[in-house]
Amino acid sequence: MSNGFNPTRRRITLGLGAGFGLSVSSGARVFAGTRSPTPAQIEGPFYPVDKQADTDLDLTTVGDRSATAVGSVILVRGRILDVEGAPVQDALVEIWQANHYGRYAHPRDPNPQPLDENFQGWGTVTTAAGGEYGFRTIKPGPYSLEYLGASGWRCRHIHFKISRQGYRSLTTQMYFQGDPLLAQDAEIAKLAAAQRPRLIVAEQTDAATALPLFQFDVVLAAL
């Protein structure tokens, strides 16, 4: 799949060149022993269905527009690994999420909150030699499930889909540590308590940009 972007320009903008700012050597193990695959989560009803001209790794702008998305800009970075701890190169990483107001750019989202024409909503990238990936996006808003015929709220989350030949494709979600809505979120509650911390990410600060940074590593199982 083509990402439709200039990788040199985007990597400089995001500080993702030279190993994406991560001290991981190509081919190196990054944890000792084996680890189980990252827990799967539902894809949800709002996986992108409309073709976009821009699906690159910077979701805060669309095409060549000068305007930027509403919301708090964040960086999401991580590594895609196998169960032995080896990096998985050339994996396709897709993310999609609600905008700052909690609405998806999806024709079937009934949420009455505003759309943001400057928010890309869906991004794709392939992993580097050390399994690294990275996105620049905004912190997604929570949303009420009332408009989907249910009760409660979905807490802030980002959907991930990772695929690579020779591995089982994985769909999961990343959550934000400290989100007050985590305790009542029905989707993360479906996981065993011991599994939930693997999807909940603490905020760090990126030294190069001073932006909030969320490090989300994913483990894939081989076929």
C-alpha positions in Angstrom: 0.0 0.0 0.0 1.4 3.5 -0.9 1.3 6.0 1.9 1.2 8.9 -0.5 3.9 11.0 1.3 7.4 12.2 1.1 9.1 10.0 3.7 12.2 12.3 4.1 10.0 15.4 4.8 7.7 13.6 7.2 10.5 11.9 9.1 12.3 15.1 9.6 9.1 16.8 10.8 8.4 14.1 13.3 11.9 13.4 14.4 11.5 9.8 13.1 14.7 9.6 11.1 17.8 7.6 12.3 15.8 4.9 14.0 12.8 7.0 14.9 14.6 8.4 17.9 14.7 4.9 19.6 17.8 3.1 20.7 17.0 -0.2 19.1 19.5 -1.8 16.8 18.3 -3.6 13.7 17.9 -7.3 14.4 18.6 -6.9 18.1 16.5 -8.6 20.8 14.6 -6.1 22.9 13.5 -8.3 25.7 14.7 -11.5 27.2 12.9 -14.8 26.6 9.5 -15.2 24.9 6.4 -13.1 25.4 2.8 -13.7 24.5 1.2 -11.8 21.6 -0.4 -8.5 22.3 -4.0 -8.9 23.3 -6.5 -8.5 20.4 -9.5 -6.1 20.6 -12.4 -5.6 18.3 -12.0 -3.6 15.1 -15.2 -1.6 15.9 -17.7 -0.2 13.5 -15.6 2.7 12.2 -12.6 1.2 10.4 -12.1 3.6 7.4 -14.2 2.7 4.3 -13.7 5.9 2.2 -10.5 6.1 0.2 -8.3 9.0 1.3 -5.7 10.8 -0.7 -3.6 11.3 2.5 -3.0 8.3 4.8 0.5 9.1 5.9 2.0 9.1 9.4 1.1 12.7 10.2 -2.6 12.8 11.1 -2.6 16.4 12.2 -2.6 17.8 8.6 -4.3 16.8 5.4 -2.5 17.0 2.2 -0.8 20.4 1.6 -3.2 22.4 3.7 -1.7 24.9 6.1 -4.4 24.4 8.7 -3.9 21.8 11.4 -6.3 19.5 13.4 -8.0 20.7 16.5 -6.7 19.2 19.7 -3.5 18.3 21.6 -0.8 17.0 19.3 0.9 13.8 20.5 3.5 11.4 19.2 2.8 7.6 19.2 5.8 5.4 18.6 6.8 1.9 19.2 8.2 -1.4 17.9 6.6 -4.4 16.3 8.3 -7.5 17.6 7.8 -11.3 17.4 7.4 -13.5 20.5 11.1 -14.0 20.7 11.8 -10.3 20.9 13.1 -9.9 17.4 12.0 -6.8 15.4 9.5 -7.3 12.6 10.5 -5.2 9.6 8.1 -4.1 6.8 5.0 -4.7 8.9 2.1 -2.5 7.9 0.8 -0.5 10.8 -2.6 1.2 10.5 -4.2 3.5 13.1 -7.6 5.2 13.1 -9.3 7.2 15.8 -11.9 9.7 16.8 -11.0 13.4 16.4 -10.7 15.9 19.3 -14.5 16.0 19.7 -14.9 12.2 19.8 -16.2 11.8 16.3 -14.8 9.5 13.5 -14.6 10.6 9.9 -16.8 7.7 9.0 -20.2 7.8 7.1 -21.9 5.6 9.7 -20.8 7.5 12.9 -24.0 9.0 14.3 -22.2 11.2 16.8 -23.5 14.8 16.4 -20.1 16.2 17.5 -18.3 18.2 14.8 -16.1 16.7 12.1 -12.6 18.2 11.7 -11.7 18.6 8.0 -8.1 19.2 9.0 -7.8 15.9 10.9 -6.7 12.9 8.8 -8.3 10.3 11.0 -6.4 7.3 9.5 -2.7 6.8 9.0 -0.5 4.0 7.7 3.3 3.3 7.9 5.6 0.4 7.5 8.1 -0.6 10.1 11.8 0.1 9.8 14.6 -2.4 10.2 14.4 -2.4 14.0 10.7 -2.8 13.9 10.1 0.9 14.7 7.0 2.8 13.6 5.8 6.3 14.5 2.8 8.6 14.1 2.0 12.3 14.8 -1.6 12.7 15.7 -3.9 14.3 18.3 -5.2 12.9 21.5 -8.6 11.4 20.6 -11.7 12.5 22.4 -14.0 10.1 24.4 -17.5 9.7 23.1 -20.9 8.6 24.5 -22.3 5.2 23.4 -25.8 6.6 23.6 -25.7 7.3 19.8 -24.8 3.6 19.2 -27.7 2.3 21.3 -25.7 1.5 24.4 -24.9 3.1 27.7 -21.7 4.5 29.1 -18.7 6.0 27.3 -15.7 4.9 25.3 -12.6 6.3 26.8 -9.8 7.8 24.7 -8.3 5.1 22.5 -6.5 4.6 19.2 -7.2 1.6 17.0 -4.3 -0.4 15.6 -4.2 -3.0 12.8 -0.8 -4.7 12.1 -0.2 -7.1 9.3 2.9 -8.8 7.9 3.4 -11.8 5.7 4.3 -14.8 7.9 2.5 -13.4 11.0 -1.0 -13.4 12.3 -2.6 -10.1 11.7 -3.6 -8.3 14.8 -6.2 -5.7 15.6 -6.0 -4.0 19.0 -6.4 -0.7 20.8 -4.1 1.6 22.7 -5.4 3.4 25.9 -4.1 6.3 27.9 -3.0 5.9 31.5 -4.8 8.1 33.9 -7.9 8.5 31.7 -10.8 8.7 34.2 -13.1 6.8 31.8 -10.9 3.7 31.7 -12.6 2.2 34.8 -16.0 2.0 33.0 -14.9 1.2 29.5 -16.6 -1.9 28.3 -14.0 -3.0 25.7 -10.9 -3.0 27.9 -13.0 -4.7 30.6 -13.3 -7.7 28.3 -9.7 -8.4 28.9 -8.3 -10.3 31.9 -7.0 -7.8 34.5 -3.5 -9.0 34.0 -3.6 -8.2 30.3 -5.0 -4.7 30.5 -1.7 -3.0 31.4 -0.2 -4.1 28.0 -2.7 -1.8 26.2 -2.5 1.2 28.6 0.3 3.6 27.9 1.9 6.2 30.2 2.7 9.7 28.9 6.3 10.6 28.4 7.9 13.7 26.8 9.8 13.6 23.5 13.1 15.3 24.1 13.4 16.6 20.5 10.0 18.2 20.3 8.7 18.5 23.9 5.5 16.9 22.7 3.7 14.2 24.7 5.0 10.8 23.6 3.2 7.4 24.0 5.4 4.3 23.5 3.3 1.3 22.4 5.1 -1.9 21.5 3.2 -4.7 19.8 4.1 -8.4 19.8 2.9 -10.5 16.8 2.6 -14.3 16.6 4.0 -16.1 13.6 1.8 -18.3 11.4 
